[in-house]
């Protein structure tokens, strides 16, 4: 396989999508799509969230130091698209109907339609050139009751049906390829 080099840029970064729910100064909810999100262990499970540019969500995170990360499933893609393409600086995002409740452990808005949501408190903020990284402890996870019996050691993503973002495009997952550790069943060994 011949390889060539290309300029480093945001050209290929397929990621699950989350609607980050924060509380505005007036107590109303604000939701914004964020895909720059990852998970780390720091004594307990944490979410690492990066928010760039000028966003109401970032203002709220800096002030409140709390958020809900609502996993966007494919049935929520167009609500997420609306909430992500609308600016919180322009007023309430209320042109389309949706419902939410406040978190059970953290005072953050959790979408009622979301099947998997993390309630988080920010424990560390790292300021970068034009963006902020929020290292945040997961205080609670809310899941749809239909997922209660799911093996959480081997979560079947097809049941969650997460929407996947690759710059300016939305996708859904395809088939399951196999289980971790099955490599010897799929590639020849040298001895």
N, C-alpha and C positions, 0 to 999 in steps of 0.2 A: 504494500500500500504506500503510495507516494503522498507525502504531506507537504503543505505549504503553510507559511505563516500569514496571519492577518492581524490587523491592528486590534489591541484590546479595547473593547467597547461593550455596551449592553446589547449584544447581538444574540446570545443564546443562553438563556437562564430560565428554563422551564421550572415552574414552581407551583405548589398549591396556593390557592388564593384565600385570604381571610378578610372579612369585614371587621375592621377594628372599631369597636364601640367605645366611645368616650363620653364624658359629661361636659357640656358647655357651661359657661359661667352662669347662665340663667337656669341651669338644672335640666335642660332638655338634652336628649341624646344626639350624638353625631356619629355617623358611620362613614368609613372611608376604606376603599380597597388598598391593602398592602400585601405585596408578595415577597418583600425582602424580610423573610422571617425564618428562624431556625430554632433548634432546641439544643440545650446544653444541660449538663449536670453540674450544679454548684452547691453541693450539700443536699439538694432536692431538685426536682425538675424545674427548669427555667426556659422561658422563651426569650430569644434575642431578636429584637425588632428594629429595623432601620427605617427611618422616615426622613426623606430629603425635601428640600425646598420649603416653601411657605405653605403650610396647611393648618387648618383649624384643628385637625387631629393632633398635630405636633404641639400646638399651643396648649391644648387640653392635657396632653401627656406631661408636658413640662409643669403645668400647674397642679393637676390632680394626682399624677404619678400612679395611675391605675387605668386598666383597659380590659375589654373582653375581646378575645380573638375568636370570631365566629367563622368556622370553616364554611366556605362557599361550596355547596354541592351544585350539580348541574341544574337542578330545578330552581336554584336561586340566582342563576347567572345574570338574568336581565334586571332583577332588582339590584344586584351587586353592581352591574354596569351603570345603572342610574345613580346609585349612591356614590360610586367612585368617580363618575364624570361630572357630578354636581359639586360646587364649592360650598363648604360650610360658611365661608365669609359672605355668601349671598343670602343667608337666612336659612330657615328650616328646610330640610330636604323632605318635603311633604307632598310632592306632586303625584306620587304613587302610594298606594296603601301598603303598610306593613305594620307588624305589631312587635312589641318587645316587653320584657320585664327587667327589673333590676336584679343583678346577681344575688346569689344566695350567700356568698361570703365577702364579696367586694361590691361596692356601689357603682356598678358599670352596666351599661345596657346590653342585654343579651337578646338577640333576635329569636322570637318564638318559632319561626320557621327553620331555624338552624338545628341540624342534627347533632352537632358536636361543637361545644364552645368552652374556651378556657377563660377563667376569671383570674386576672393577674395584677400584682402590685409591682411597680418599678422599684428595683433595689439599687440600680446603678445607671448613670447616664454618661455616655461618652460622646463628646462633641467632636465632630469631624468637619472637614471643609464642605459646608453646605448641607450637612445632614447630622442627625443624632442617632446614636445606637442606644436602645433601651434594654437593659438586662433586667428581666422581670420574673419574679417567682410565681409559679402557677399555684394559686391558692385553692382552686376548685375547678373541676371539670363537669360540665353539664352535658349529658347525652340524651338522645331520644330514648324513651322507655323501650322501644322496639329493639334497641341495641343492647339491652341489659345483659342478655345471656351470651353475647359475643365473646370469643376468646380474645382478651385484650393483650395477650402475648403475641398473637398472630392475627392482627386485625385484618379483616377482609375489606380492602379498599373498595371493592365493587359494591359493598353494602352502603358505604359512605358516599360513593359516587362523587369524589371531589372534582371540582373544575380545576383545570391546569392552565396557567398563563405562560405564554411564551411571547415576548414583546409584541403587543398590540393584537394578539390573537388568543382565543379561548379554545380549549380542547377538553376532551374527557379521556379517562383511562380506557385501555383496551382489555385484553385478556391477561390472566395471571400466567406468568412464565414458569413458576416453580417455587420451591421453598429454599430458604437459605441452607447451604450445606449440601445441596444436590449436585454440585459441580461434576463429581466423578461419573454421574449418570449421563452427562451431556457432552463432555469433552474427553478425548483419549488421554490416558496417563502414560508417562515415560518409564514406567517400571514399578 
